[in-house]
Amino acid sequence: MSGGQHLLDVRDLNVWFDLGEGNTLHAVQGVSFTMDEGRRFGLVGESGCGKTTSILAAMGLLPPSATVSGQIILNGEDIMAEGEKTIRPHRWNDIAMIFQGAMNALNPVQRVGRQIIEPMELHGYAEGETAEKRSRELLDLVGIPPDRAERFPHELSGGMRQRAAIAMSLACEPKILLADEPTTALDVMVQAQILQLLERLRRDLGLSLILITHDLSVIAETCDRVMVMYAGRVAEEGPVRRVFMAPRHPYTQKLLSAFPNIRADRRTLEVIPGMPPDLRTPPPGCRFAPRCPAALPVCVEIAPSEVRFADGVRVACHLYPASDVAPVEPQP
């Protein structure tokens, strides 16, 4: 990539869902982020904050009830420019997804090997014996004996099903993997193995990884940058170390306080009071204001604009008005 061009550049992504009877739900509002080749990007936030919806929009996999606007620029090309027509050539070939819950993602009545072959055939990558050989190579790559290609998903353990789903995502040699909660419902040891596998594949194959998770420790261990979302909007985004060591947005601070820290003196976890807003009728100002201990009068009336700091962190919070922010000097 030349001229400072990013591998992936998401600009002002918005998603609305038609609820019928003239009602809509604005599920994702103004989400933007960039990602460079070979990097690891994490999305974190409470359930319903728009993490999965954002990446499904990037893949063009939302249902017909969804309306999407914005730009998904992959290698300089806006793949959302003409909807399915421009997204489809890149799906699986350039950008692929590991879905949450492999048992639900895999077809229970098709053999595992056949499911890995299918995207190769659909997208013109390989067919016949070449595709079959490739499927067995991919199973071996993710740590599954190639003869398991003849098994059905229910004949595999949870960890092996997740590995098979990862093999399927690699079928057409994509540049970017989108992993939506890839360790859900797996025991702790298997979770660690899956995360180690993803890191090895990223490093060996030159992949870029976007990881969605509720587990802040996973983000801390596996990602370079993190984006914290709340109620469909970006609260804070930046290098993992800077965001976790010195969180600026009150929501990020509360999330980190609610997570166990074996090095901290405190023995109780903080709780974020209240509930996320109903996006059918969101509050007019900052969506976190009703739960925020630092809320100002302006917070309940006007949505905050993003402020960018010199250390690579951006925050959408009225505590940091653009005119008052002193740029932070980059840390080594």
N, C-alpha and C positions, 0 to 999 in steps of 0.2 A: 504494500500500500504506500502510495506516495503522497506528498503534499499534506501530511498530517491527517489523512483520511482514516476514519475509524472503520473497523470491520463491521460493526453494527451501530447504527445511530437511530434511536427512537425519539421522535420529535412530536410533542404535544398530542400524545395518544389519548383518545377519548372513546369510551364505550357506553352506549345506552341500550337498555333492554326494554322491549315493548311489553308492558304488563296487561295490555288489552284495555278496552273502554277508554282509549285516549290517554292512558297513564304510562309514563316512562320512568325508568330508574337509571340514573347517571352513575354507573358502577365504577368507572375509571375516568378521572378528570385531569387532563393536562400532564400526563406522565411523560417525562423525558429522561433519557440516560444514554450514555455511549459505552461501547465496549471495544477493546483492542484485541488483536489476534493473540491467542494463547493465554488469555487472562481468565480470571475466575470472579464472577459477579454474583452476589447474593441478594435475594429479596426476602425481607422478613417483615412480620407484622401479624396482628391478630387475625383469626379466621374472618373471612368476608371483607378484607381490606382491599382486595383487587389484585393480589399477586398472580394467582392462576389465570384470572381473566385477562390480565395484561399479556402474558406469554401465549395464551391461546389465540389472542388477537393477532400477535406477531406471526403465528402459524396459519392464520386464516381458518381456525377450527371452531369458531363460535357458532352457535345455532342461528337459524334464519331470523329469530326474534331480536338479534343483536344488530346494532348499527355502529360502525367503527369509523372514526376520522383520525387524521394525523398522518405521519409518515414513518414507515419502517424501511430505513435505508441500509441495504446490505451490499457491501463493497461498492458503494457509490450509486446503487440503483434503488429507486423507491419501489419496493416489491408490493406495496399496497395501491399503487397508482391506478390499476384497473381491476382491483379485487382479485377474485379467484384466478383470472386469466394470467396475472403477473405473479401471484404467490405460488401457484401450483408447480411451476418448473423448479422452484427453490426448495419446496417442502421435501424433506428427506435427503435431497441431493446436497443442499447447503446448510440447512437448519432442520434438526430432528429433535424429537421429544421423547423423554422417558416419563410415562404417565404415572400418576399416583396410584398405588395399589396394582401390582402386576397381575393379580388374579382377575381383576376387572378389565385390565388392558388387553390381556391375551384372550383369544377366542377359545373357549373350553372344548369345542368339538373339532379343532384343527391341531394337527401335530405341530410341535414347536418349530421344527425345521422348516415346515411349510410356511409358517407365519413370518419367518425371517426372509424367506425367498420372495414373498408377495410384494414388498415394497421395491425390491430390485426389478421385478417384472413390470410393475405398474409405472415405474419411472425410467424404464429403458436402460437400467444399469447393467443387468445381466439376466440370462434366462437359461433354462435347460440344465445340463450337467454343470455348466460354469456357475450358475446360481446355487446349485446344490452343494458344490464344493466350497463355495464362498460361505454358505451358511454354516457348514461344519467348521470351517476355519474360525469363524466368528465365535461360535460356541467354545471352541478351544481357547480363543483369546480371552474370554471372560471367565475361564476356569470351569467350564462344563465339558465333560467327556463328549466328543463328537457323536457317539452312538446314541446319546440322549435326544438327538434330533427327531427320533421316531416316537418319542414320548408325548403324551398329552399334558397340558399344564397341571392338571390335578395330580399327576404322577411325580411332580417335582416338589421339593420343599419350597418354603417361602423365599429363602435366600436364592435358590437356584432359579425360581421364576423371575425374580428381579434381575438376575444376571442374564436370563434369556431376553427380558425386555430391553436391557442395555445392548445386547447383541443385535436385536432387531433395529434399534435406533442407529446402529453403526453400519447398517446394510449398504447404504449408498455413499459411504465415506463423507459425511457432512463436516462442515467447518465448525459448526456451533451445536452443542448439546443443551437442550433445555430440560432440566431435571426437576420435576414437580414432586417434592416430598419423597425422594426415592427410597427412604428408609422407613416409611410408615409401616407399622404393624410387624416390624422385624425386631428380634431380640437384640440386646446391646452388642453382643459379639458380632452378629451378622451385620448390624448397622455399620460397625467399624470396618468390616471387610468390604462392604459395598462402597463406602467412601474411599477406602484405599484403592479399590479397583478403579473408581472414577478418576482419581488423581493419577494413577499409573497410565490409564488410557489417554488422559489429557496430555500428559507429558510425552508419552511415546508416539502418539498419533498427531500431536500438534493441535489438539482441539481447544476450543474456547468453551467455557462452561458457565451457564446461568443456573443457579441453584436456588430453589424455593424451599424454605424450611421455617418451622416455628422454633427450631433449636438454635439459640444464639451461640452455643459452644461449637456447633458444626460450622457456622459462618466464620467464627473466629479462627478455626483450625484450617479451613479449606479455601477461603475466599480472599481476594485482593481488595475488592471494593464491596460495599454493602449499601443497599437502598432500603430505608425504613418507610413503610407505607402505613397510612391510617385512613380508613374510610374513603378509599378510592384516590387519595392524593399522596404525593411524596412529602414526607415530613423532614427527612434528613438523608443525605447521600454523600459518600466520600470514602477514602481509604479506611479499611477495617480498623487498623490500629488507632487512627485518629478519632474515629467515631466511637469506638468502644472505650478508649482511655479517657476521652474528654467529650462526652455527648453534650450537644448544645440544645437540641429540642427537648422540651419537658417530657414528651412521649418516649423518646429514646431513653432518657434518664430513668423513667419509670419502668420501661421494659427491662433494662439492665438491672435495676434494683430488685425486680421480681424474679431474677434468675439466681440460682445458688452460686456462691463464690466461696470456695474452700479457704481462700487466703484472707477473707474479710473477718472482722471481729464479730459482726452481727450474726445471731443465730436464728433470726426469723426473717422471712421473706416479706417484702412489701407487696401490697395488693393495689392494683389500679382501681379506684372506686368507679362505680357506675358501669355503663355499657356503651359500646360504640353506637353512633346514631343510626336511626333507620334512614337508609338512603332514598327511600321514597319521599321523605320530607326532611332533608338535611338541614342543620342550622345554617343561618345566613353567613356567619363569620367563619372563624377557625373551627373545624369539626371536632377538635380535641378540647375546645374551650370548656364545655360543661364538666369535664373530668380533670382539668388542668389546675394544679395548685398555684400556678404563677399567672393565671389569666388576668388580662387587663380589660378595661371597659371596651376598648376598640376590638378586642378579640371576638366578642359576641356579635359584632356588627359587620366587620369587614374581613374577608379572607386575606391572609398574609401573602405577600410576595416573597419570592426566593431571594436569599442573600448568599452570595458566594464569597468564601474566604480564601485567602492566599494559600492555605494549606490543602486545598483541594476539596474542602467540605462545603456543601450547600445546604441551607436550612430555610424552611418556610415557617417563620415565627415572628410575631410582632415584638418579641424581646430583642430582636436584632434589626432595627430599622436601617435601611441601606445608607442613609445619610450619617448614621452614628457609628457604624461598624468600623473599627480599626482593623485593617487587614492583618491576619496572623502570619508571621514569618514561617516559611516552610521549615519543617524539622527534618533532619537527616534520617 
